[in-house]
Amino acid sequence: MIASVLPLNRWLLAIAVALGVALAALEGGGIEERAVEPLFPGFDGARAVAVELSSPVDEAFPAVTIRRAEVGEPWRIDQLFGAAASPILLDVFLSRVGAMTNLDLVSDDPGRIAEYELGEDVATRVVVLGAAPGDEDGATPSSDPAATTMLDFYVATASPTAAFVRRAGEAEVFRIPRLRVPPTRPFTWFGRASLVPFESVQVRQVTASGAAVGGERVLVQTMERFGSFKSGSGAEVSGQRALDVLQRLRALFPVAVEGERAPADFPGERAAFVVTVEQVTGGELQLAFSEAELDGATRWLARRSTDRLILECDPTVTAGLVAALRALPE
């Protein structure tokens, strides 16, 4: 009995010794103490006026620059003809970058930079320019020489939910949780919104004209009772058919930015049909649609009277709108 207990006691003693060694290490006996600090101390995303992203390995989208004229102004994308960027995406990205710390240092060996795919020839580079700190109102244009480099780093994927980060000119590699490699595809940063951002109750009249919709089609919300609609000739239009048109208009979202037009060039000679949406409160929005082909596939391009961008729309959604408009009585 005593003989069987002795080996057990020796095992317990060995475990206790190992735990003691580990505890001593944690208290400073074997692990270097390092204060946890931000990777970019003092960084304030609210002062940023330009975000430059570049990827040496992305041949299709090697770079994107998102800038604003001054702090507080809208963000715009250089590669999309100055189209508005999503302020939410920019705020989230800058906030996450500002929260990066040196907590998880995985390497400080210059020879291992390539191991983490953080070399200048493969990694995505992030450069953020900011308004000059001395500018009292914080309104320094991004093109002003006074704009300063707030941060400059390289980033590569570590896992689906984390990234490796290396500050420019340094060898230290950090693993940053909840960070992904920012995309260099310009449209990813686009402020994607419906081309017709009106609820059905906000629309007084829809007028469509052009060969694609079979001539002229008019849909009028009479306001005599809720959900009451008529055609241009005064014929009653069922609520279901009318809502089909209005909902398809709201479902128009751009899938790409194709180009820009001259301010005076609207609706253009190649328009297949034009839609005018009049609001109950006054004011109107016009959209001109044209067809194009790419590799044998039909593409629908739309231009709004309120801006100069030429936007590509989903062909299925646009074809559904055309069918809904043609279904209205003349």
N, C-alpha and C positions, 0 to 999 in steps of 0.2 A: 504494500500500500504506500509506504513512505517512498519507495523507489520510484513509483509511478508519478508521484507528486513533484519530485525534484526536477525532472525535465521540464515540466510545465512552469515551475518557478523561474527556471533559467530563461525560458522564452519570454515570460512577462518582464524579467529584468532587462533583457535585450531590447524589448519594445520601449520600455521606459527610458533607457539610455538614448535610443534613437529620437524619441520625442523631445528629450532634453536638448539634444544637439540642434534639432530643428528650431526649437524655441529660442535658443541662444542666437541662431543665425537671424531669425526674424527680428530680434531685438538689437541687431546691429553687429553681431559677431561674425556674419559671413556674407551678408547682402549689402551692397552699397546703398546708402540712403540717398534719395534724390527727390527734391521738391517737385510736386506736380504743378506745372505752369502752362499757360496757353502757348501754342506754337507761335502765335503772332500777338504778343502782348500789346494792348492798346488798340487793337483793330476794332473799328466801328463801321459796320456795314452801311449805316445810314449816311456816311460821308462818301461812299463809293460813287464814282461817276462813270466808270467803264469796267467791263469784265471781258477779258480776252482769253479765249480758250483755243488751244491748237493741239492737233494730233499728227505726228509725223507718219503714222501708219494708216490713217484713214484717207484713202485717195479720193473718195467721193465728197467728203466734207472735212477738209483739212483744218479749217479754222472758222470761228465765229466771233464777232465782236458785238457786244451789247453795250450801248452807252446812253447817257442822257445829257442834255445840254448843261444842266446844273442840278444840284441836289434839290429833290422835291419835284422835278419834272418827270414826264413819262420816259420809260426805258424804250429804246428803239434798236432794231437789229440792222446792222450795216448791210449784211448779205441778203436781206429781204427788202431792199429798196426803202429802208427806214420804217418798215412795218413795226407796229407796237409790240413790245414783248410783254409777257405775263408778269406783272409786278409780284404776284404771289410766288411764282417759281424763283424769281430773283431774290426775294426776301428770305425764303426758306433756305436757298443755297448759301447766301451770305451769312445767315444766322448759324447754319451748321459749320461753316468754315471758321467763324469766329469762336465757336465752342470747342475746336480741336485742341487737345492738350498733348503733352509729352508723356502721359501715363504709361503707354504701352510701347516702349522702345524695343524694337526687335533686332536692330543691328546698328553699329556705328563703324562698320568696316567698309572702307571705300571699295574693296575688292568684291563685296557682295551686293553692290547696287544693282547689277544686272540680274542677279538671282531674283530680285523682287520686281523686275521689269520697270525699273525707275530710271533707266538711262535716258539721256536727252533724245536718243534716236528712236525710242519706242513709247515713252510715257506721255500722257496728256499733260500739257503745261497750263497752269492757271495763273494769270496775272490780273490783279485788281488795282486800278488807279483810283485815287481819291482826291477830294478837294483839299486844298492846302489848309493845314491846321490853323494857321493864323488868320484865315478868312472869317471874319466875325459872323457874317450872315450865312456862311457855308455855301455860297453860290459861285463856286469856281467852275467855269466851263471845262469839260473834259479835254478840249483841244488846247487849253491854256498851259503854257510851260510850267506854271506853278503847280499843276496837278502832280501828285507824287505817287510813287509805287507803294501801295499799302501792303501787298503781299505778293509773293512769287514762289510757286511750288510745283512739284510734279506729283502726279497721282496715278495709281494703277490698282486694279481689282485684287483684293485679298480673299474675298468670299462674296456670296450673294448679298451680304448685309454689311460689309466692311471694305475698307480700302487701305492700301499702303500709301504713305505720304512722305515725300522728301523735300525739304526746303532747298531752293535753288542755291547752288554753291556749297552745299553741305553734304555730308555722307550719312548722317543719321536717318534711319528709316523708322517710322512710327506706324503702328496699326491703329486706324481710326474707326470705331464702330459707327454704325448708322450713317455711313457715307458711301456714296457710289461715284464712279467716275463721271463727271459731267459730260453730257453729249456735245459734240461739235456740229451736229446737224442743226442748222439755223431754225428750221420749222419747229423743232422740239421746244424752243423758247417762245414761240409765237403766242400772242394773246388770243387763243382760239375761242371765238364766240359766234353765236348764230348771226347770219347775215341779216336776219329780220328779227330783232330782239323784242318783239311786241307780243303780249298776250292777246288771245282772240278778242277779249272784250275791249281792247285798246284800238282795234282796227275798225274804221268806219267803211272803207271801200278798198277793193282790190281791182285794179284794171290791168289786163294783160293784152298785148297785141303782138302780132307777128305770125308768120307762116307756120311756125312750129306748133302754135296753139290753135290753129284753124281760124285766124282772123282776130277779132276782138272779143274778149270775154270780160264781163264786169260782174263783180259780186259786191252787193251793198248790204250792210247791216242796218236794218231800218230803225231799230230802237223802239218799234211799236210794242214789242214784248221781248223778253229775254230769248236770245237765240233765233230771232226772226231775220231772214235774209231774202233778198230779191236779186234778180238779174238786171242788167242795164235796160232791158225792155219792160221791166216791171213784173216779169214772171216770178212766182215764188220758187225759192230754192230750198230744198230740205236742209234741216240743220246738220244732218250727218254729212251731206255732200259739201256744204259750206265749211264745216269744221275740218274736213279732209284737206281742203285747200289751205286753210289757215295753219293747220298743224304741219303740213308739208313745207310751208314757208319757214316756220320756226325750226324745222329740222335741217335747214340748209347750213351746213358748217363747212368751212374751207378745209381741204386736205393738203393744199400746197399754195404757195405764193408764186404765181407764174411770171409776173412782171409789173410794170407800172405804165400808166397811160398819161397822155398830156391832159392837163386840166380841162381844156375845151373839147376834148375828144370824147363826148358822151352823147348818145349811147354807142356811136360808132357805126360804120357801114356794114359790118359783118354780123350784126346782132340778129340772132334767130328769133328772139322775142324779148319784149321789155315788160317788166312788171312794175307798177306803181302802187305803193301801199300808203294810203292816207289814214292818219290817226284821228281818233275821236276828238282829241284836244287840239287838232290842227297840226300842220306840218306833214311832210311826206318823204318817203324814201323810194328811190327808183333803182332798179337792178336791170342791167342788160346782160343777156345770156347769149353766148355764141358756142358753136360746136367746133371741135378740132379733133384731129386723129393723131395717135401715136402708136406706131407698130400695129396698125390695124384696129386699135381699140378707140372707141369714141370717148372724148373728154369734153366736159362742159366747163366753160370758163365764165365767170361772173364778174361784173364790175358794178360798183355802187356809186350813186351820184354824190355820196358824202365823202369819198376818198379817192385816191388815185391808183389803188392797187388792183391788179388783175388776179383773181383768185380762182383756183381750181376747186370744183365741187364734186362730191361723190356722184358718179354717173347714175347709179340706181336711184338715189334720192331725187336727183334732178329729173330723171325720166318719170318718176312717180308724180312730181309736181306738174309736169307737162300733161300727163294723162288726166290728172285731177282738174286742171284748167280747161282742157278740151271737153271734159264731161259737163261743164257748166252750160246752161242754155244760152243761145246767142241773144 
